[in-house]
Amino acid sequence: MRLIDLAVLSMLFFTPAYLCLHSNAILDTDIGWHLRTGEWISAHHAIPRTEPFSAPMAGTPWAAYSWLFELLNYQLFQRLGTPALLVYTAGLVLLITAAVFALVRSHRQQLPTAAMLAFACMYAMGHLFTPRPWLFTILFFTLELDILQRVRRTGSTRPLLWLPLLFAVWANIHIQFVYGLFILGLAMVESLAKHRWKDLPTQAPGGALVAVLICSLLATLLNPYGVRIYSVAHALGTQSGAFNSIGELQAIPFRDLINYCALLFALLSAAALGSKRRWVSFEGALLLFAACSSFRSQRDAWVIAISGAAILSDALPRITAPNLRPAKYLLPVAMTIAACMLAIAFRSPELSAANLRERQATQLPVGAVDFIRAHGYSGPIFNDFDWGGYLIWNLRIPVSIDGRANVYGDQRIARSIQTWSGAPGWQSDPDLRSARLVIGPVGAALTQLLRSDPGFQLAYQDKVAAVFVARR
């Protein structure tokens, strides 16, 4: 094991995870309702089936499809407090980086080339390193794609045995396990089609892939909601209003280098497939799926990054000399070193719970929540979409709306956005009219309108948030 290789790989694994420690991960507001759900599960020793956190939607059917993620993060938060958000994010990013490198290196590229491609892939996903369950999806998708690529190259079916187990866990952590099923189906179709088109670049046995797909489908049913999980996935994927209204669900805006890096992966992957005339193949279908997913929603930009890295790795120069092949234990040793470096970095005073709270207070309604608690105000509360998750966890009053788009539906989300933007008819919003308490960004249009509204009195204001109390 060469020390230079170990140093390069250790830094590759450490750098993206370290950057997470100083990112805006702690400012993610949706993690609030995830933590509250984990707390609910721990307290009731059950999985919620009706809505417990929203005033207008109370009692309506709801599937906590990320229940395992929520339970794990709540337990971590119980032990570490706010720093747990950074520990989770950095830890998953470390695992994802190692998985991406393993995927790229499986084609026997030289280590510097593989490291640069893996780093570029991680850079293209930089906006997604937040404490969300989609980090597990990125990890599992990468592991699955690595398995499928190895099986397609060698014809060995033993790696496929891991997939049903992976899907059994995946279906309890994040709804995008359906992406994994889709690419497994693509690999199966390619393998079966080879019986007719002999030139298809796969050695995978079709019968084995059919069996694994069936077993994986059955494994996904090992969740608290059974087959209903697929109706939830369908509803989320077809909720067009959410894709038009919610920033993270909208198309890639191409406003920074990270966005263009995703585009570069798409273009280079297309060029690589075109040079080898592999459009009609698993890789061609994978690239099409990745492009459609990623360019439809910036939250899925990871799909084109991971898929592009897998496709490009097959087009790069490979190691031919046996003495240049990596040592067997290079990857686990480098991961261990990176994890130790990360643990040392995490002990910085800058990452203490008190300092992290101060950082949150610059963009989140920390002071407003403290004020409401101190004065014992109760709901109904009217809040904006972005802060709903934060209030669910920190205020413990049922909110009017939060980031769970499938709970509220397109019409209610659109109405909330219109009201907070001060659109004509904002006074007639039923949730606002019934509210005893309003909390929102100090610069929001509705906040300015309520200052002169006789029905509400300004009770608190700081640089971030304003609180209004109904006069009635």
N, C-alpha and C positions, 0 to 999 in steps of 0.2 A: 504494500500500500504506500504510494508515494505521498509525501507530506504536502506537496503542492496541490495534488488532486484533493486531498482531504481539506485543505484550507479553502480552496475555491468552492467546494461543495458546501462546506459549513457556512460560509458567508452567503451563498445563494439561499440556503434555507433560513438563515437568521435575518437577513435584511428586510424582506417583505413583512415578516412577523414583527420585527422591531418597529417598523414604521407605523404599524397598527397601534402601538402603545402611545403614539403622539398624534393620532388621527382624531377625527370627530366621531369615533365610534360611540363615545358616551353621550353624544347628542342625539342619537337615534331615539325617536319617540315611540315607535311601535314596540320596542322591547318591553315597554311598560305593561301592555295588556298581555304579552307573553308571560311575564313574571307573575302577574296577577292570576293568570290561568294556572300556572304551576303551583301557586299558593293554594288556590281553590282545590286542586287535585289532592295536594298533600293534606289539606284540612278535612276533606270529605271522603278520601280514599275511594274516589270514583272519578269518572270522566264526565264532564258536563255535556248535556244533550239539549239544553235550552239556554237562551242568552241570559247571563247573570250580571252584566256590567253596564248595560245600556238602558236608560230610562224609557225611551220610546219603543225599543224593541224587546223589552223584558218579557221573558217567557216564550219567545218565538224559538223555533228549532234552530239549533246551532251545533256544528261539528267542530270540535277542537282538534283539527286534523294534525297539528304539530304538538300533540300532548306530550310526547316523550322528550322533545327538545325543551318544552316549557318546564317540565318537571326537573330535568337535569340542570337547567339554568337557574331555576329557583333555589335548588339545593346549593349550587355554587354561590349564588348571591347571599344566601343565608350565612355562609362561611366567610366570604370576603367583602361583602358590601359592594359599593359601586365599582371598585377595581375588578370585580368579577366580569364585568362587561368586556374589559380589555383582555383579561386572561382567556376568556372564551374565544374572542376574535383572533388574538395573536396565536393561540394554540391551534385553532382550525386552519389558519393561514399557513402555519408551519407544516401541517400535515398535507395540505393541498399542494404546497410547493414541492414537497417530496414526491407526492403522487404524480404531479406533472412531469417532474424530472424523470421518474421511473418510466412513464409513458413515452417520453421523448427518447430516452436512452435505450429503450427496448429494441430500437432499430440499429443499435450498435454504432451510434455516432461518437465522434471524439468528444471527450468531456468538455472542453471549452465551448464547442459548438452547441452541445446539448444544454449546457448551463446558460448560454446566452439566449437560446430559444425559450427555455423554461422561464427565464427572468422576463423576457418580453411578453410571454403569455400572462404571467402574474401582473405585470404592469398594465396590460390591457383590461384587467379585471379590478383595477385599483379602487374604483368608485363603489365596489360591492363589499368591501371589507368592513362590514358592520355586524353587530351582534344579532344576526337573523338566522333562521333555520336554513336559508338557501346556501349557507356555507357547507352544510352537510350534503346538500344536493350536488354542489360543485365537486366535493370530495368523492362521493359515491359514483357520480357520472364519470369522473376521471378513472377511477378504479375499474369500473365496468368496461369503459372503452379500451383500457389497457388489456383486460382479459380477452375481449373480443378480437383485438388486433393480434394477440399472440395465437389465439385459436385459428384465426384465418391464415396466419403464416405457417403454422406447424401442423395443423390438423389434430392436435392433441385436445381431448375433451375434458381432461382432468380439471383445468382451471374453471370450467363452466360450473362445476359443483358449488362454487362460492356464490353464484348469482342468486339462487333462491334465498339463501341466508341474508345476503345484502338487501334484497327487496323486502324481506320480512321486517327488517329494521327501518329501511328507507320509508316505507308506507306509514310508519308511525312517527316520523320526524318531519317530513315535508311533502306537500302535495305534488311536487314536481317529480316524484318517482315515475310518473307517467312518461316523462322524457326518456328515462332509462328503458322502460318497456318498449318505447317506440324504436329506439336504435337497436335493441335486441331483435325486434321484428324485422328491421332492415337487414341485419346480418343473416337472419333466417331466410328471408326472401332471396337474397343473393345466393345463398348456399343451395337452395332448392332449384333456382334458375340455372345453376351450373350444369345440371343434368341435360339441359338443352343447349346452353351457350357455354361451350367448354373453355372459352378464353377468359371467363370471369376470374379475377385475381383472388381466389379464396380456396383454402384447403379444408375449411370447416365442414364437418359432416352435417347435412341438412336434418337428418333424423334426430341427432343429439340436440340441435338448436331448437327444433320443435318441442322436444320433451322439456328442455330447460325453460322455454318460454311458457309452457303450460304450468310447470312447477312454480315459476316466478309469479305468474298471475295468481295462482292459488295462495302463494306466500303473502301477497299484498292484502289478501282478505283477512289475514291475522292481525286485524286492528279492531278497536272498539266499535267501529261503525260498519264493519263488514263491507258488502258491495256498495253501500251508500256512499262510500268514499269516492266512487267514480262519478256519481252525480254531482258531488261537490267540485271535483276537478273540472267537470264539464261547465258548471255554472261559472267558475272563476275564469276559465279560458274564453268564455263567450260573453262576458260582461263588458260590452263595448264601451259603455259610458265611462267606466272606471279607467279604461285605457286612454280615453280622451281627456279626463279630468285630473288624474293623479300623476304627478311629475315623474315618479320613478317607473311608472308603467308606460309613459309616452316614448316615442321613438328617440333614438340616439340623437342628441342635438348638434353634435360635431362642433363643440365650443372649446375643446382643449385637446392636448396631444393624446390623452388616453382614449378619447373617442376615435381619433384617426388611427390609432394603433389597431383597434378592432377592425376598422375598414381595411387596413393593410393586411391583416391576417386573411381576410376574405379574398382579397385580390391575389395575394401570393399563393394561396391554396388553390384558387381557380387556375392560375398559371401552371402550378405544379401538376395538377390533374390533366390539364390540356396538353402539356408536354409529353405525358405518358399515355395519353388517350385513354384515360380511365373515367370518363364521365359516367358511363354506364357501369357502376360498381357501387359497393357499399360506401366508399369514400365520397363518390359523387352525390349520392342521396344524402349522406351525412352533411355535406357542405350546404346543400340546398335547404335542409331542415335547419341547420345552424343559422344560415343567413336570414331565413324567414323569421325565426324566433328572435334573434338578436336585434335585427333592424326594425322589428315591430315594437319591441320594448327594451329600453336601455337596462332594465333590471336583469335581462337575459343576455347581456353582452358576453357573459362568461361562456356561452355555448359556442360562439364563433371562435373565441380565444382557445378553448380546449380542443375543439374539433380541428381548428387550423393548425395548432401545434402538432397534433397527431398526423395530419396529412403532410405537413412540411417536413416532419422528421423522417419520413420515408424517402424524401427527395434529396436529403443532405448527404455529404460524403460519409462513408462508414469506415470503421476500423477493420483493417485486414490483417495486421501483424498481431499474433497471439500475445506478445509481450506488452502490447499497449492496452490490452483489455483491463477493465477495472477490477480491483480486488473484490472478493465476495462480500466482505463486510464494510465496504466503503460507505454505502448509503446509511445503514443503521448507526455507524460510528459518527458520521457527519451530523445526523439528526440529533444524536445525543449531545454532541458538542454545541449545536445550535440551541437546543433546549436549555442547556446550562447557561449559555450566554444570555438567553432570554430571561431566565429566572433572576440572574444578577441585575439585568437592566430594569426589571420590574420593581426592584427594591429602591429605586430612585425616589427621593422625597416628593418629587414633582408628581408622582403617581399615587400619592396618598389619597384617602377618601375625602379629606377636607379640601385638598387642592382640586380634585376632580369636581367636587360640588361647586367650587368657585367658577370653574370652567363652564359647567352646566348653566350657572346663573347668568352667564353672558348672553345666552340664546334661548333658554327655557324659563318657564314661569315659576322659578324656584321661590322668589320672594312673594309672589302672589299666592302661592299655595300655603306658605307659612302664615301669611296674613289671614287667609280664610280659616285655617285651622285655629289660629289664636283667638278669633272672634266667634268661632262655633257656627259659622254660616252653614246652612243646609240647602239642598236642592229643592226643586229641579234646577239643574245647571244648563246653561247654553254655552257651548265652546266651539272652537273651530276644528276642522278635520285633523290638522297636523298635530295638535296638542292632546288629542283625545286619549291616546295610549299612555302618555305621560301622566295625565290626570287620573286615569283608572288605577295606576299603581300608587301614585303619591298622594292623591286627594281622598280617595276611597268614597267618592260620591258618584252615583250612576251618571254617565255622561250623555250628551245628546248625540254625539257621533265620534267615531275614532277610525283608525286605519283599516279596519276589517271591512273591506268593500263588499264582500259577499253577504255580510249581515244586514247592511243598510240598503243595498240596491242602488242602481244608477239614479233614480229619480230623487231619492232623499239626499244623496251625495251632491247632486247638481243644485238642489234647493239650498243646501247649507253653504255651498260656494257662492251662490248668487247673493244670499243674505249677507255674508261677511264681506262681499265686494260692494255692498250698498246698492245693488240693482233695484230698479223700480219694483215696489211691492214688498220690500224687505220687512216692513212693519207687520205684514200679515203672516209671516212665518209662524206656524202654530207652536213650534218648539220655543221660539223666542218669546212669544206672547205668554206662554205658561211658565217661563223661567223666573225664578226668584234671584238667581245669581248668573251673571255673565262674566266670562273670563276670556280674554283674547289678546292678540298682539297689539301693542300700543299704537302701531302705525296702520292698523287695518281700517278700511273705510267704515265698517260698522262701528268701530270704537269711536271714531270722530262723530258719527251721527248720534250715538247714544249720549254724548256729552250734553246735547241740547234737547234730548228727549225727556218729557216730563214724567214718563213712567219709570225712569231709572236714575239712580244717583251714583256718581263716581265715588267709590269707597277707598280705592287704592290705585296707585300708579307708580311704576318705576320705568327704567329705560327699556324694559322688555315687554311687560304686560300691564293691562289695566283690568280692574275688577269693578263691576257695577252691581248694585243691589236694587231689586225692585222696590218701588215706593209703596206699592199696595200691601 
